[in-house]
Amino acid sequence: MLPGELANNRMASCLRLRRAFTAQRTASTPVPVVVAVMVFLAVITAVVSGLIAFVGALNVLTGTGAPDHEWGDYLNLAACVFTFNFWLARAHYQGKPAAWTAQVTLFLIGLLGFPLFTVLNGILLFLFHKEDVRRWYTPEPI
């Protein structure tokens, strides 16, 4: 085999591998149901915490809040929760591996809520380890 043929064979095998990887997730690949549910819950949490932050900001600005800066603390907490959940919803939808890690961490913390949340988070943790969900969060090769 000549060096040029070897290079062509390597190029062809690289192209086959690339096609195999990109065939896993394309623009038309449907979002797994459990991921769609997590996006929905993150958006709802972001909206609620955004509303809480808005009400807290209004109370701080109008001076109707408690004099011990209680509303300022709520405002900071709600703003942090809003920012985190907005990022989480967007990262889930885009299939970022960091979103999978953050969600699994939240599920593990949720296992401490005995008995109802233990069962619920255990089921969600199981669903998040299924193959189609793991494939959604697998980064695409360049």
N, C-alpha and C positions, 0 to 999 in steps of 0.2 A: 504494500500500500504506500502510495506516495504521500509526502507531507501535505500537499494540497487536498488530497482526498480525506486524510485524517482530520484536517481542519473542517472540511465540509461535513463530515460525519458528526464531529463534535457540535457544530453549529446546528445541525438538524436535530440532534438529541436534546440540545438546550431549548430549541423552539418547541419540541414535543413536551418537554417538562413545563415550560411556561404556559402552553395551551392547557395542560392538565390542571395547573394551579389556578389559572384564571377562569377555567370552566367551573370551578367550585362556587364562585360568587360573582355574578355579573350584575349589571344594573337592573335586570329583570328578575333577579333572585328574590323570592318573597322573604319578608322578615319573619323569623320564627315567632309563633304565637306568644311564647313566654317573654320574648324580647319586646314585642308590641305592648304587652301588658305592663312591663316595667317602664317603658317610655311613657305610657298613659299615666301611671301612678306618679312618676317623677314630675310630669307636667302639672298634674293636679296639686302635688305638694308645693311645687314652685309657685303656682298661682296663689294658693292659700298663704304661703309665707310672704309672697309679694304684697298681698292685701294687708297682712299684719304689719309689714314694714311700712306700708303707705299710711295706715292708721297711726302707727307709732310716730312717724315723721310729722304728721299733722298735729298730733298732740304735743310733740316737742316744740314745733314751730309756733303754735298758737298759745303755748304756755298753759294748757289745761292738764298736762301730765302731772304726775306726782312730783313733789319738790325733791325727792331723794334720787332723782334720775333713774327711776325704775323704767320709764318708757324708753330711755336711751339704751338701756341694756336689752330690752326686748327688740328694739330697732336693730341693734347690731346682730343679735342672734338671728332674727328673721332675715336680715340681709345676707348673712352667711348661709343659711339654709336655702334661701332662694338661689344664690349663686351656685351652690353645690348641686342642687337638683336641676337647675337649668343646664349646667355642664353635663350632668349624668344623663339627662334625657337626650341631649344632642349626641353624646358619645355612644350611648346605646344604639341610637338610630344609625350612626356611622360605623358601628362595629369596632370601636376602639378597644384594644385589650385592657386598657386601664379601667374602662367601665365595667368589664367583667370582674376584674379584681376588686374594685370598690363595691360592687353589688354582692359578691360572695362574702366580703368582709362584713357588710351590713346583715346578710343572712346569718352569718355565724354569731354576730352580736344578738340578733333576734332570737336565736335558739335559747337564750337565757330567760325569755319571757314564758315561763311555765304556766299552764299546760297548752293553752291555745296557740300561742305564737311559736312554741317549740314545734308543734305539728305543722303549722303553716310554713314556717321557714325551712323545716326539714324537707317538705315537699318541693318548695321552690329551689332549694339547694340541689335536690336530686334532678329537677328539670333543667337547671342551669348547667349540669354536667352531661347532658345528652349530646349526641354527636352533631346534630344540626345546629344547636346553639353554640357549641364550641367552634364549629366551622365558621359561624357568623363572625366570631371575634378573632379569628385567625388572620393575622396581617397578610396582605397579598404581596407576593414577591415582586420585585422591581423588574 
